[in-house]
Amino acid sequence: PLRDYVVEEINKGNIVIPSSEDGRSYNAKAVNVYELIDQGLIPEAVLKEYEFDTEKPVVEPTPEVTPEAKKYTVKPGDVLWKIGKMFDKTWEELSEFNKLKNPHLIFPGQIINIPN
């Protein structure tokens, strides 16, 4: 929700994107709104105006792997039903087996255990 605000602030020069020493290329690192908040670059009034929740997303811990489980590392664009389809499982089975609080919220790099 803060995208337009952040872009506007970058264009005004209030938020500076780091560049190379020679100034010819910008840093390829993504602009992270939580880092901008931590740096004090987004005022509290703006956060309230956009009703922005400042709590960082919590990646759920991966349950212990049982010997009969396979591991799958989530890639960008993955969703639980597609992962389930690859292993002939339903998204509900994967969600229950991994004890996911929100099966619609998985992150790249997260490990999903696949029951045999």
Biopython code that builds the backbone (N, CA, C, O; Angstrom):
import numpy as np
from Bio.PDB.StructureBuilder import StructureBuilder

atoms = [
    (1, "PRO", "N", (0.803, -1.220, 0.000)),
    (1, "PRO", "CA", (0.000, 0.000, 0.000)),
    (1, "PRO", "C", (0.840, 1.276, 0.000)),
    (1, "PRO", "O", (0.330, 2.347, -0.332)),
    (2, "LEU", "N", (2.102, 1.181, 0.362)),
    (2, "LEU", "CA", (2.958, 2.371, 0.410)),
    (2, "LEU", "C", (3.763, 2.588, -0.859)),
    (2, "LEU", "O", (4.577, 3.509, -0.918)),
    (3, "ARG", "N", (3.556, 1.765, -1.871)),
    (3, "ARG", "CA", (4.361, 1.834, -3.085)),
    (3, "ARG", "C", (4.350, 3.226, -3.713)),
    (3, "ARG", "O", (5.408, 3.793, -3.986)),
    (4, "ASP", "N", (3.158, 3.778, -3.943)),
    (4, "ASP", "CA", (3.063, 5.089, -4.591)),
    (4, "ASP", "C", (3.754, 6.169, -3.756)),
    (4, "ASP", "O", (4.433, 7.041, -4.298)),
    (5, "TYR", "N", (3.576, 6.104, -2.434)),
    (5, "TYR", "CA", (4.223, 7.072, -1.556)),
    (5, "TYR", "C", (5.741, 6.969, -1.670)),
    (5, "TYR", "O", (6.422, 7.986, -1.803)),
    (6, "VAL", "N", (6.278, 5.743, -1.618)),
    (6, "VAL", "CA", (7.726, 5.535, -1.680)),
    (6, "VAL", "C", (8.285, 6.006, -3.022)),
    (6, "VAL", "O", (9.330, 6.655, -3.062)),
    (7, "VAL", "N", (7.597, 5.683, -4.123)),
    (7, "VAL", "CA", (8.050, 6.126, -5.445)),
    (7, "VAL", "C", (8.076, 7.654, -5.511)),
    (7, "VAL", "O", (9.018, 8.245, -6.039)),
    (8, "GLU", "N", (7.042, 8.278, -4.975)),
    (8, "GLU", "CA", (6.978, 9.745, -4.969)),
    (8, "GLU", "C", (8.142, 10.334, -4.164)),
    (8, "GLU", "O", (8.752, 11.318, -4.584)),
    (9, "GLU", "N", (8.445, 9.742, -3.022)),
    (9, "GLU", "CA", (9.544, 10.227, -2.186)),
    (9, "GLU", "C", (10.900, 10.016, -2.858)),
    (9, "GLU", "O", (11.800, 10.845, -2.718)),
    (10, "ILE", "N", (11.047, 8.905, -3.588)),
    (10, "ILE", "CA", (12.286, 8.678, -4.347)),
    (10, "ILE", "C", (12.427, 9.738, -5.431)),
    (10, "ILE", "O", (13.503, 10.306, -5.621)),
    (11, "ASN", "N", (11.326, 10.000, -6.145)),
    (11, "ASN", "CA", (11.363, 11.006, -7.213)),
    (11, "ASN", "C", (11.660, 12.406, -6.674)),
    (11, "ASN", "O", (12.307, 13.203, -7.353)),
    (12, "LYS", "N", (11.191, 12.714, -5.456)),
    (12, "LYS", "CA", (11.464, 14.012, -4.836)),
    (12, "LYS", "C", (12.894, 14.093, -4.300)),
    (12, "LYS", "O", (13.393, 15.181, -4.011)),
    (13, "GLY", "N", (13.555, 12.930, -4.168)),
    (13, "GLY", "CA", (14.902, 12.905, -3.616)),
    (13, "GLY", "C", (14.934, 12.737, -2.113)),
    (13, "GLY", "O", (16.002, 12.823, -1.507)),
    (14, "ASN", "N", (13.783, 12.499, -1.497)),
    (14, "ASN", "CA", (13.730, 12.317, -0.043)),
    (14, "ASN", "C", (14.198, 10.929, 0.385)),
    (14, "ASN", "O", (14.650, 10.745, 1.515)),
    (15, "ILE", "N", (14.091, 9.964, -0.508)),
    (15, "ILE", "CA", (14.620, 8.624, -0.283)),
    (15, "ILE", "C", (15.632, 8.396, -1.392)),
    (15, "ILE", "O", (15.305, 8.507, -2.574)),
    (16, "VAL", "N", (16.863, 8.076, -1.007)),
    (16, "VAL", "CA", (17.943, 7.925, -1.979)),
    (16, "VAL", "C", (18.247, 6.449, -2.176)),
    (16, "VAL", "O", (18.463, 5.713, -1.213)),
    (17, "ILE", "N", (18.261, 6.025, -3.432)),
    (17, "ILE", "CA", (18.641, 4.652, -3.766)),
    (17, "ILE", "C", (20.149, 4.651, -3.965)),
    (17, "ILE", "O", (20.664, 5.419, -4.778)),
    (18, "PRO", "N", (20.867, 3.799, -3.232)),
    (18, "PRO", "CA", (22.331, 3.778, -3.368)),
    (18, "PRO", "C", (22.756, 3.474, -4.803)),
    (18, "PRO", "O", (22.116, 2.692, -5.505)),
    (19, "SER", "N", (23.849, 4.108, -5.221)),
    (19, "SER", "CA", (24.372, 3.865, -6.563)),
    (19, "SER", "C", (25.832, 3.442, -6.458)),
    (19, "SER", "O", (26.434, 3.495, -5.385)),
    (20, "SER", "N", (26.387, 3.025, -7.583)),
    (20, "SER", "CA", (27.787, 2.618, -7.623)),
    (20, "SER", "C", (28.671, 3.829, -7.333)),
    (20, "SER", "O", (28.213, 4.971, -7.369)),
    (21, "GLU", "N", (29.944, 3.561, -7.046)),
    (21, "GLU", "CA", (30.869, 4.650, -6.714)),
    (21, "GLU", "C", (30.954, 5.693, -7.815)),
    (21, "GLU", "O", (31.103, 6.884, -7.540)),
    (22, "ASP", "N", (30.857, 5.240, -9.076)),
    (22, "ASP", "CA", (30.938, 6.196, -10.185)),
    (22, "ASP", "C", (29.579, 6.846, -10.479)),
    (22, "ASP", "O", (29.484, 7.728, -11.332)),
    (23, "GLY", "N", (28.525, 6.407, -9.768)),
    (23, "GLY", "CA", (27.207, 7.007, -9.919)),
    (23, "GLY", "C", (26.459, 6.612, -11.175)),
    (23, "GLY", "O", (25.389, 7.153, -11.454)),
    (24, "ARG", "N", (27.012, 5.661, -11.950)),
    (24, "ARG", "CA", (26.374, 5.304, -13.221)),
    (24, "ARG", "C", (25.275, 4.260, -13.084)),
    (24, "ARG", "O", (24.387, 4.187, -13.934)),
    (25, "SER", "N", (25.318, 3.454, -12.032)),
    (25, "SER", "CA", (24.287, 2.422, -11.905)),
    (25, "SER", "C", (23.768, 2.368, -10.479)),
    (25, "SER", "O", (24.505, 2.573, -9.514)),
    (26, "TYR", "N", (22.479, 2.086, -10.379)),
    (26, "TYR", "CA", (21.843, 1.991, -9.073)),
    (26, "TYR", "C", (22.032, 0.611, -8.486)),
    (26, "TYR", "O", (22.235, -0.370, -9.201)),
    (27, "ASN", "N", (21.961, 0.557, -7.178)),
    (27, "ASN", "CA", (22.032, -0.702, -6.454)),
    (27, "ASN", "C", (20.864, -1.583, -6.894)),
    (27, "ASN", "O", (19.739, -1.100, -7.020)),
    (28, "ALA", "N", (21.115, -2.848, -7.125)),
    (28, "ALA", "CA", (20.071, -3.758, -7.589)),
    (28, "ALA", "C", (19.196, -4.257, -6.440)),
    (28, "ALA", "O", (18.218, -4.967, -6.676)),
    (29, "LYS", "N", (19.529, -3.901, -5.217)),
    (29, "LYS", "CA", (18.757, -4.341, -4.059)),
    (29, "LYS", "C", (17.377, -3.695, -4.087)),
    (29, "LYS", "O", (17.239, -2.511, -4.396)),
    (30, "ALA", "N", (16.357, -4.487, -3.760)),
    (30, "ALA", "CA", (14.988, -3.979, -3.737)),
    (30, "ALA", "C", (14.820, -2.975, -2.595)),
    (30, "ALA", "O", (15.498, -3.057, -1.571)),
    (31, "VAL", "N", (13.912, -2.039, -2.791)),
    (31, "VAL", "CA", (13.570, -1.095, -1.734)),
    (31, "VAL", "C", (12.613, -1.822, -0.802)),
    (31, "VAL", "O", (11.566, -2.307, -1.232)),
    (32, "ASN", "N", (12.976, -1.897, 0.481)),
    (32, "ASN", "CA", (12.186, -2.624, 1.461)),
    (32, "ASN", "C", (11.522, -1.623, 2.398)),
    (32, "ASN", "O", (12.199, -0.865, 3.094)),
    (33, "VAL", "N", (10.197, -1.627, 2.409)),
    (33, "VAL", "CA", (9.464, -0.640, 3.196)),
    (33, "VAL", "C", (9.763, -0.777, 4.686)),
    (33, "VAL", "O", (9.787, 0.224, 5.401)),
    (34, "TYR", "N", (9.991, -1.991, 5.162)),
    (34, "TYR", "CA", (10.299, -2.169, 6.582)),
    (34, "TYR", "C", (11.647, -1.541, 6.941)),
    (34, "TYR", "O", (11.808, -0.986, 8.028)),
    (35, "GLU", "N", (12.615, -1.632, 6.025)),
    (35, "GLU", "CA", (13.911, -0.988, 6.258)),
    (35, "GLU", "C", (13.747, 0.540, 6.264)),
    (35, "GLU", "O", (14.373, 1.235, 7.065)),
    (36, "LEU", "N", (12.901, 1.049, 5.364)),
    (36, "LEU", "CA", (12.661, 2.490, 5.320)),
    (36, "LEU", "C", (12.000, 2.962, 6.617)),
    (36, "LEU", "O", (12.320, 4.037, 7.124)),
    (37, "ILE", "N", (11.083, 2.158, 7.150)),
    (37, "ILE", "CA", (10.430, 2.497, 8.417)),
    (37, "ILE", "C", (11.469, 2.500, 9.538)),
    (37, "ILE", "O", (11.508, 3.422, 10.353)),
    (38, "ASP", "N", (12.324, 1.449, 9.574)),
    (38, "ASP", "CA", (13.367, 1.360, 10.604)),
    (38, "ASP", "C", (14.326, 2.549, 10.538)),
    (38, "ASP", "O", (14.848, 2.986, 11.564)),
    (39, "GLN", "N", (14.556, 3.069, 9.336)),
    (39, "GLN", "CA", (15.463, 4.204, 9.147)),
    (39, "GLN", "C", (14.766, 5.539, 9.428)),
    (39, "GLN", "O", (15.404, 6.591, 9.397)),
    (40, "GLY", "N", (13.465, 5.496, 9.702)),
    (40, "GLY", "CA", (12.717, 6.718, 9.993)),
    (40, "GLY", "C", (12.371, 7.526, 8.768)),
    (40, "GLY", "O", (12.082, 8.717, 8.881)),
    (41, "LEU", "N", (12.391, 6.908, 7.592)),
    (41, "LEU", "CA", (12.130, 7.638, 6.343)),
    (41, "LEU", "C", (10.642, 7.696, 5.986)),
    (41, "LEU", "O", (10.255, 8.409, 5.060)),
    (42, "ILE", "N", (9.822, 6.961, 6.706)),
    (42, "ILE", "CA", (8.371, 7.023, 6.476)),
    (42, "ILE", "C", (7.727, 7.465, 7.784)),
    (42, "ILE", "O", (7.749, 6.727, 8.769)),
    (43, "PRO", "N", (7.156, 8.665, 7.798)),
    (43, "PRO", "CA", (6.584, 9.201, 9.034)),
    (43, "PRO", "C", (5.404, 8.363, 9.537)),
    (43, "PRO", "O", (4.686, 7.730, 8.762)),
    (44, "GLU", "N", (5.235, 8.383, 10.840)),
    (44, "GLU", "CA", (4.142, 7.654, 11.500)),
    (44, "GLU", "C", (2.784, 8.076, 10.934)),
    (44, "GLU", "O", (1.892, 7.242, 10.775)),
    (45, "ALA", "N", (2.625, 9.368, 10.629)),
    (45, "ALA", "CA", (1.356, 9.861, 10.092)),
    (45, "ALA", "C", (1.026, 9.201, 8.756)),
    (45, "ALA", "O", (-0.136, 8.905, 8.476)),
    (46, "VAL", "N", (2.052, 8.969, 7.930)),
    (46, "VAL", "CA", (1.845, 8.320, 6.627)),
    (46, "VAL", "C", (1.428, 6.866, 6.844)),
    (46, "VAL", "O", (0.529, 6.365, 6.169)),
    (47, "LEU", "N", (2.084, 6.195, 7.784)),
    (47, "LEU", "CA", (1.733, 4.802, 8.079)),
    (47, "LEU", "C", (0.277, 4.688, 8.523)),
    (47, "LEU", "O", (-0.432, 3.766, 8.121)),
    (48, "LYS", "N", (-0.164, 5.640, 9.362)),
    (48, "LYS", "CA", (-1.560, 5.632, 9.817)),
    (48, "LYS", "C", (-2.509, 5.938, 8.665)),
    (48, "LYS", "O", (-3.562, 5.313, 8.535)),
    (49, "GLU", "N", (-2.129, 6.907, 7.827)),
    (49, "GLU", "CA", (-2.970, 7.288, 6.682)),
    (49, "GLU", "C", (-3.226, 6.097, 5.752)),
    (49, "GLU", "O", (-4.339, 5.903, 5.265)),
    (50, "TYR", "N", (-2.179, 5.309, 5.518)),
    (50, "TYR", "CA", (-2.296, 4.151, 4.632)),
    (50, "TYR", "C", (-2.716, 2.887, 5.384)),
    (50, "TYR", "O", (-2.799, 1.805, 4.804)),
    (51, "GLU", "N", (-2.983, 3.042, 6.700)),
    (51, "GLU", "CA", (-3.367, 1.906, 7.539)),
    (51, "GLU", "C", (-2.394, 0.750, 7.361)),
    (51, "GLU", "O", (-2.789, -0.403, 7.183)),
    (52, "PHE", "N", (-1.094, 1.096, 7.414)),
    (52, "PHE", "CA", (-0.038, 0.116, 7.185)),
    (52, "PHE", "C", (0.358, -0.543, 8.487)),
    (52, "PHE", "O", (0.692, 0.134, 9.460)),
    (53, "ASP", "N", (0.320, -1.875, 8.506)),
    (53, "ASP", "CA", (0.717, -2.652, 9.674)),
    (53, "ASP", "C", (2.240, -2.761, 9.668)),
    (53, "ASP", "O", (2.821, -3.310, 8.732)),
    (54, "THR", "N", (2.882, -2.243, 10.705)),
    (54, "THR", "CA", (4.351, -2.220, 10.732)),
    (54, "THR", "C", (4.962, -3.524, 11.228)),
    (54, "THR", "O", (6.185, -3.652, 11.270)),
    (55, "GLU", "N", (4.132, -4.491, 11.603)),
    (55, "GLU", "CA", (4.688, -5.782, 12.008)),
    (55, "GLU", "C", (5.224, -6.504, 10.782)),
    (55, "GLU", "O", (4.532, -6.661, 9.776)),
    (56, "LYS", "N", (6.483, -6.941, 10.892)),
    (56, "LYS", "CA", (7.099, -7.658, 9.787)),
    (56, "LYS", "C", (6.471, -9.039, 9.673)),
    (56, "LYS", "O", (6.108, -9.637, 10.685)),
    (57, "PRO", "N", (6.337, -9.563, 8.432)),
    (57, "PRO", "CA", (5.761, -10.899, 8.283)),
    (57, "PRO", "C", (6.619, -11.942, 8.991)),
    (57, "PRO", "O", (7.848, -11.893, 8.947)),
    (58, "VAL", "N", (5.957, -12.868, 9.633)),
    (58, "VAL", "CA", (6.660, -13.917, 10.360)),
    (58, "VAL", "C", (6.625, -15.188, 9.524)),
    (58, "VAL", "O", (5.556, -15.665, 9.145)),
    (59, "VAL", "N", (7.796, -15.726, 9.244)),
    (59, "VAL", "CA", (7.874, -16.994, 8.523)),
    (59, "VAL", "C", (7.707, -18.091, 9.559)),
    (59, "VAL", "O", (8.449, -18.164, 10.539)),
    (60, "GLU", "N", (6.717, -18.940, 9.322)),
    (60, "GLU", "CA", (6.435, -19.994, 10.281)),
    (60, "GLU", "C", (7.588, -20.989, 10.316)),
    (60, "GLU", "O", (8.147, -21.333, 9.275)),
    (61, "PRO", "N", (7.945, -21.454, 11.519)),
    (61, "PRO", "CA", (9.014, -22.444, 11.597)),
    (61, "PRO", "C", (8.596, -23.742, 10.930)),
    (61, "PRO", "O", (7.428, -24.128, 10.968)),
    (62, "THR", "N", (9.554, -24.403, 10.323)),
    (62, "THR", "CA", (9.287, -25.672, 9.665)),
    (62, "THR", "C", (9.265, -26.767, 10.720)),
    (62, "THR", "O", (10.196, -26.875, 11.518)),
    (63, "PRO", "N", (8.211, -27.580, 10.734)),
    (63, "PRO", "CA", (8.172, -28.668, 11.701)),
    (63, "PRO", "C", (9.320, -29.646, 11.468)),
    (63, "PRO", "O", (9.898, -29.702, 10.382)),
    (64, "GLU", "N", (9.637, -30.410, 12.503)),
    (64, "GLU", "CA", (10.695, -31.401, 12.361)),
    (64, "GLU", "C", (10.323, -32.397, 11.274)),
    (64, "GLU", "O", (9.166, -32.799, 11.147)),
    (65, "VAL", "N", (11.320, -32.787, 10.494)),
    (65, "VAL", "CA", (11.095, -33.720, 9.404)),
    (65, "VAL", "C", (11.080, -35.136, 9.958)),
    (65, "VAL", "O", (11.983, -35.553, 10.683)),
    (66, "THR", "N", (10.045, -35.849, 9.601)),
    (66, "THR", "CA", (9.993, -37.249, 9.990)),
    (66, "THR", "C", (10.690, -38.060, 8.912)),
    (66, "THR", "O", (10.786, -37.598, 7.775)),
    (67, "PRO", "N", (11.175, -39.244, 9.225)),
    (67, "PRO", "CA", (11.918, -40.036, 8.240)),
    (67, "PRO", "C", (11.116, -40.319, 6.976)),
    (67, "PRO", "O", (11.692, -40.497, 5.902)),
    (68, "GLU", "N", (9.785, -40.360, 7.097)),
    (68, "GLU", "CA", (8.997, -40.688, 5.920)),
    (68, "GLU", "C", (8.634, -39.458, 5.078)),
    (68, "GLU", "O", (7.863, -39.571, 4.125)),
    (69, "ALA", "N", (9.180, -38.295, 5.420)),
    (69, "ALA", "CA", (8.847, -37.078, 4.681)),
    (69, "ALA", "C", (9.975, -36.674, 3.738)),
    (69, "ALA", "O", (11.154, -36.893, 4.015)),
    (70, "LYS", "N", (9.576, -36.074, 2.610)),
    (70, "LYS", "CA", (10.528, -35.461, 1.685)),
    (70, "LYS", "C", (10.508, -33.965, 1.959)),
    (70, "LYS", "O", (9.556, -33.448, 2.544)),
    (71, "LYS", "N", (11.551, -33.275, 1.540)),
    (71, "LYS", "CA", (11.616, -31.822, 1.700)),
    (71, "LYS", "C", (11.471, -31.164, 0.333)),
    (71, "LYS", "O", (12.010, -31.651, -0.661)),
    (72, "TYR", "N", (10.740, -30.056, 0.294)),
    (72, "TYR", "CA", (10.628, -29.247, -0.916)),
    (72, "TYR", "C", (10.889, -27.805, -0.520)),
    (72, "TYR", "O", (10.293, -27.302, 0.432)),
    (73, "THR", "N", (11.780, -27.137, -1.248)),
    (73, "THR", "CA", (12.071, -25.727, -0.991)),
    (73, "THR", "C", (11.194, -24.867, -1.902)),
    (73, "THR", "O", (11.222, -25.007, -3.124)),
    (74, "VAL", "N", (10.426, -23.988, -1.292)),
    (74, "VAL", "CA", (9.504, -23.113, -2.020)),
    (74, "VAL", "C", (10.296, -22.166, -2.915)),
    (74, "VAL", "O", (11.291, -21.573, -2.497)),
    (75, "LYS", "N", (9.831, -22.039, -4.157)),
    (75, "LYS", "CA", (10.442, -21.137, -5.132)),
    (75, "LYS", "C", (9.487, -19.968, -5.389)),
    (75, "LYS", "O", (8.290, -20.093, -5.129)),
    (76, "PRO", "N", (9.987, -18.840, -5.890)),
    (76, "PRO", "CA", (9.093, -17.726, -6.201)),
    (76, "PRO", "C", (7.986, -18.185, -7.156)),
    (76, "PRO", "O", (8.251, -18.872, -8.142)),
    (77, "GLY", "N", (6.770, -17.804, -6.857)),
    (77, "GLY", "CA", (5.622, -18.165, -7.690)),
    (77, "GLY", "C", (4.930, -19.445, -7.271)),
    (77, "GLY", "O", (3.850, -19.757, -7.773)),
    (78, "ASP", "N", (5.539, -20.200, -6.349)),
    (78, "ASP", "CA", (4.910, -21.441, -5.877)),
    (78, "ASP", "C", (3.680, -21.138, -5.038)),
    (78, "ASP", "O", (3.629, -20.143, -4.315)),
    (79, "VAL", "N", (2.702, -22.007, -5.147)),
    (79, "VAL", "CA", (1.546, -22.005, -4.260)),
    (79, "VAL", "C", (1.366, -23.443, -3.788)),
    (79, "VAL", "O", (1.811, -24.382, -4.448)),
    (80, "LEU", "N", (0.725, -23.605, -2.666)),
    (80, "LEU", "CA", (0.657, -24.911, -2.031)),
    (80, "LEU", "C", (-0.029, -25.954, -2.903)),
    (80, "LEU", "O", (0.376, -27.117, -2.908)),
    (81, "TRP", "N", (-1.067, -25.555, -3.644)),
    (81, "TRP", "CA", (-1.763, -26.562, -4.452)),
    (81, "TRP", "C", (-0.881, -27.074, -5.589)),
    (81, "TRP", "O", (-0.975, -28.243, -5.963)),
    (82, "LYS", "N", (-0.015, -26.201, -6.148)),
    (82, "LYS", "CA", (0.899, -26.647, -7.210)),
    (82, "LYS", "C", (1.959, -27.598, -6.655)),
    (82, "LYS", "O", (2.315, -28.591, -7.289)),
    (83, "ILE", "N", (2.454, -27.274, -5.463)),
    (83, "ILE", "CA", (3.431, -28.152, -4.824)),
    (83, "ILE", "C", (2.787, -29.512, -4.559)),
    (83, "ILE", "O", (3.381, -30.557, -4.823)),
    (84, "GLY", "N", (1.566, -29.480, -4.036)),
    (84, "GLY", "CA", (0.841, -30.723, -3.780)),
    (84, "GLY", "C", (0.659, -31.538, -5.045)),
    (84, "GLY", "O", (0.817, -32.759, -5.030)),
    (85, "LYS", "N", (0.328, -30.874, -6.133)),
    (85, "LYS", "CA", (0.121, -31.565, -7.410)),
    (85, "LYS", "C", (1.391, -32.285, -7.865)),
    (85, "LYS", "O", (1.322, -33.380, -8.422)),
    (86, "MET", "N", (2.560, -31.659, -7.624)),
    (86, "MET", "CA", (3.830, -32.282, -8.025)),
    (86, "MET", "C", (4.072, -33.600, -7.284)),
    (86, "MET", "O", (4.735, -34.501, -7.799)),
    (87, "PHE", "N", (3.524, -33.699, -6.064)),
    (87, "PHE", "CA", (3.769, -34.880, -5.240)),
    (87, "PHE", "C", (2.507, -35.726, -5.033)),
    (87, "PHE", "O", (2.465, -36.594, -4.161)),
    (88, "ASP", "N", (1.475, -35.456, -5.855)),
    (88, "ASP", "CA", (0.216, -36.191, -5.772)),
    (88, "ASP", "C", (-0.411, -36.068, -4.382)),
    (88, "ASP", "O", (-0.877, -37.053, -3.808)),
    (89, "LYS", "N", (-0.415, -34.853, -3.859)),
    (89, "LYS", "CA", (-1.017, -34.536, -2.560)),
    (89, "LYS", "C", (-1.932, -33.335, -2.737)),
    (89, "LYS", "O", (-1.801, -32.590, -3.708)),
    (90, "THR", "N", (-2.854, -33.143, -1.808)),
    (90, "THR", "CA", (-3.695, -31.954, -1.832)),
    (90, "THR", "C", (-3.018, -30.864, -1.014)),
    (90, "THR", "O", (-2.155, -31.140, -0.182)),
    (91, "TRP", "N", (-3.421, -29.630, -1.262)),
    (91, "TRP", "CA", (-2.865, -28.536, -0.476)),
    (91, "TRP", "C", (-3.281, -28.676, 0.982)),
    (91, "TRP", "O", (-2.554, -28.258, 1.883)),
    (92, "GLU", "N", (-4.465, -29.271, 1.214)),
    (92, "GLU", "CA", (-4.926, -29.473, 2.586)),
    (92, "GLU", "C", (-4.017, -30.456, 3.331)),
    (92, "GLU", "O", (-3.702, -30.254, 4.504)),
    (93, "GLU", "N", (-3.594, -31.532, 2.632)),
    (93, "GLU", "CA", (-2.688, -32.502, 3.254)),
    (93, "GLU", "C", (-1.358, -31.838, 3.630)),
    (93, "GLU", "O", (-0.831, -32.045, 4.723)),
    (94, "LEU", "N", (-0.828, -31.035, 2.697)),
    (94, "LEU", "CA", (0.442, -30.356, 2.964)),
    (94, "LEU", "C", (0.309, -29.356, 4.107)),
    (94, "LEU", "O", (1.188, -29.258, 4.964)),
    (95, "SER", "N", (-0.789, -28.622, 4.112)),
    (95, "SER", "CA", (-1.013, -27.639, 5.166)),
    (95, "SER", "C", (-1.095, -28.310, 6.535)),
    (95, "SER", "O", (-0.486, -27.850, 7.501)),
    (96, "GLU", "N", (-1.851, -29.398, 6.605)),
    (96, "GLU", "CA", (-2.008, -30.109, 7.873)),
    (96, "GLU", "C", (-0.679, -30.746, 8.308)),
    (96, "GLU", "O", (-0.301, -30.650, 9.476)),
    (97, "PHE", "N", (0.023, -31.390, 7.379)),
    (97, "PHE", "CA", (1.275, -32.075, 7.694)),
    (97, "PHE", "C", (2.334, -31.093, 8.186)),
    (97, "PHE", "O", (3.137, -31.423, 9.059)),
    (98, "ASN", "N", (2.334, -29.866, 7.613)),
    (98, "ASN", "CA", (3.312, -28.844, 7.977)),
    (98, "ASN", "C", (2.815, -27.908, 9.076)),
    (98, "ASN", "O", (3.532, -27.000, 9.498)),
    (99, "LYS", "N", (1.584, -28.134, 9.536)),
    (99, "LYS", "CA", (0.983, -27.312, 10.592)),
    (99, "LYS", "C", (1.024, -25.820, 10.234)),
    (99, "LYS", "O", (1.400, -24.987, 11.059)),
    (100, "LEU", "N", (0.634, -25.493, 8.996)),
    (100, "LEU", "CA", (0.638, -24.105, 8.530)),
    (100, "LEU", "C", (-0.584, -23.374, 9.078)),
    (100, "LEU", "O", (-1.713, -23.843, 8.934)),
    (101, "LYS", "N", (-0.354, -22.232, 9.702)),
    (101, "LYS", "CA", (-1.473, -21.430, 10.211)),
    (101, "LYS", "C", (-2.235, -20.794, 9.061)),
    (101, "LYS", "O", (-3.462, -20.703, 9.100)),
    (102, "ASN", "N", (-1.507, -20.351, 8.028)),
    (102, "ASN", "CA", (-2.139, -19.749, 6.851)),
    (102, "ASN", "C", (-1.558, -20.429, 5.613)),
    (102, "ASN", "O", (-0.476, -20.056, 5.158)),
    (103, "PRO", "N", (-2.264, -21.426, 5.058)),
    (103, "PRO", "CA", (-1.727, -22.162, 3.912)),
    (103, "PRO", "C", (-1.627, -21.328, 2.638)),
    (103, "PRO", "O", (-1.045, -21.778, 1.651)),
    (104, "HIS", "N", (-2.187, -20.124, 2.647)),
    (104, "HIS", "CA", (-2.125, -19.257, 1.468)),
    (104, "HIS", "C", (-0.914, -18.333, 1.531)),
    (104, "HIS", "O", (-0.711, -17.503, 0.645)),
    (105, "LEU", "N", (-0.105, -18.482, 2.590)),
    (105, "LEU", "CA", (1.037, -17.599, 2.787)),
    (105, "LEU", "C", (2.295, -18.442, 2.974)),
    (105, "LEU", "O", (2.631, -18.851, 4.085)),
    (106, "ILE", "N", (2.984, -18.692, 1.853)),
    (106, "ILE", "CA", (4.265, -19.398, 1.898)),
    (106, "ILE", "C", (5.301, -18.503, 1.234)),
    (106, "ILE", "O", (4.960, -17.650, 0.415)),
    (107, "PHE", "N", (6.573, -18.701, 1.590)),
    (107, "PHE", "CA", (7.620, -17.795, 1.145)),
    (107, "PHE", "C", (8.734, -18.541, 0.425)),
    (107, "PHE", "O", (9.046, -19.677, 0.781)),
    (108, "PRO", "N", (9.343, -17.910, -0.594)),
    (108, "PRO", "CA", (10.508, -18.531, -1.239)),
    (108, "PRO", "C", (11.566, -18.848, -0.189)),
    (108, "PRO", "O", (11.858, -18.040, 0.694)),
    (109, "GLY", "N", (12.132, -20.048, -0.310)),
    (109, "GLY", "CA", (13.145, -20.497, 0.642)),
    (109, "GLY", "C", (12.575, -21.314, 1.795)),
    (109, "GLY", "O", (13.308, -22.020, 2.487)),
    (110, "GLN", "N", (11.265, -21.215, 1.995)),
    (110, "GLN", "CA", (10.626, -21.986, 3.066)),
    (110, "GLN", "C", (10.651, -23.471, 2.690)),
    (110, "GLN", "O", (10.497, -23.819, 1.519)),
    (111, "ILE", "N", (10.842, -24.330, 3.669)),
    (111, "ILE", "CA", (10.855, -25.770, 3.438)),
    (111, "ILE", "C", (9.464, -26.329, 3.709)),
    (111, "ILE", "O", (8.887, -26.094, 4.771)),
    (112, "ILE", "N", (8.927, -27.073, 2.736)),
    (112, "ILE", "CA", (7.647, -27.763, 2.899)),
    (112, "ILE", "C", (7.959, -29.245, 2.957)),
    (112, "ILE", "O", (8.603, -29.788, 2.059)),
    (113, "ASN", "N", (7.502, -29.895, 4.012)),
    (113, "ASN", "CA", (7.688, -31.323, 4.170)),
    (113, "ASN", "C", (6.559, -32.042, 3.428)),
    (113, "ASN", "O", (5.390, -31.683, 3.562)),
    (114, "ILE", "N", (6.917, -33.045, 2.656)),
    (114, "ILE", "CA", (5.954, -33.796, 1.845)),
    (114, "ILE", "C", (5.821, -35.199, 2.450)),
    (114, "ILE", "O", (6.791, -35.956, 2.488)),
    (115, "PRO", "N", (4.613, -35.542, 2.923)),
    (115, "PRO", "CA", (4.451, -36.891, 3.472)),
    (115, "PRO", "C", (4.495, -37.944, 2.373)),
    (115, "PRO", "O", (4.062, -37.694, 1.247)),
    (116, "ASN", "N", (5.013, -39.110, 2.699)),
    (116, "ASN", "CA", (5.030, -40.205, 1.721)),
    (116, "ASN", "C", (3.692, -40.904, 1.707)),
    (116, "ASN", "O", (3.500, -41.856, 0.950)),
]
sb = StructureBuilder()
sb.init_structure("model")
sb.init_model(0)
sb.init_chain("A")
sb.init_seg("    ")
for serial, (resi, resn, name, xyz) in enumerate(atoms, 1):
    if name == "N":
        sb.init_residue(resn, " ", resi, " ")
    sb.init_atom(name, np.array(xyz, "f"), 0.0, 1.0, " ", f" {name:<3s}", serial, name[0])
structure = sb.get_structure()
